[in-house]
Amino acid sequence: MKKRVTGIGGLFFKTKDVNATKDWYQKHLGFDSDEWGCTFKWKDDSGNLGTTQWSPFSEKTTHFEPSKKEFMFNYRVENLVELLEELKKEGVTILGEIQEFEYGKFGWVLDNDGNKIELWEPIDENLFK
């Protein structure tokens, strides 16, 4: 396995009013939000396309469960299937099944403090269309 985590894929957090939060960030910090939040597009040192997602969630979301935290980190990975196999061998708690979308594969684990961590093997070129 070359690399496990290659970067931060997204910052997800709970808020009382998702639309008000997106509006505040748009007005004061210039975030260009859509229904999911704001997607920051960038290129790495080799010129490869990449994205990082900023997403406010309703304070009532269950998406972060079983963690009770107000946030969830999303990390970019090179090979989700291989990484989850390695993590399972190392005794890491794997949550649910891999989900696949046109923009990549997702898997979830718990860290040593019980925080839910989302792992994302992106297909960045699909986010630049």
Buried (B, 14 or more C-beta within 10 A) or exposed (E): EEEBBBBEBBBBBBBEEBEEBBEBBEEEEEBEBEEBBBBEEEEEEEEEBBBBBBBBBEEEBEBBEEBEBEEBBBBBBBBBEBBBEEBEEEEBBBBEEBEEEEBBBBBBBBEEEEBBBBBBBBEBEEBEE
